[in-house]
Amino acid sequence: MSLPQFNDIKGLSNTEISDAILKTEKELFNLKFKKATRQPFKSHEIKFAKRQLAQLKTILTMRLDALEQSDNNGVANLIQKQNLTGSF
């Protein structure tokens, strides 16, 4: 099992990222459950799942922050335009 590259994750849509986050969280839970119940599992898969989860959440957070920033800039520009036109 190889980790997907960060650039591959960046190409996914927000809904695909959200689905991958849910899938990875479930996989991580199952791996931790196997560890707790002493069932056979590959210990490196926990590290991979944690890393993939962090990458997915990072990309999603970056996109949401950029979207929020652009929304705030749009509102600020609209207010500024209204102030300029209202002064005449």
FENJOUR-V226988 format. One record per helix or strand of 3 or more residues. SS is the DSSP state (H for helix, E for strand). FROM is the first residue (numbers start at 1). TO is the last residue. If there is no record, write none. Layout:
ss	from	to
SS	FROM	TO
SS	FROM	TO
This chain:
ss	from	to
H	6	10
H	14	36
H	44	86
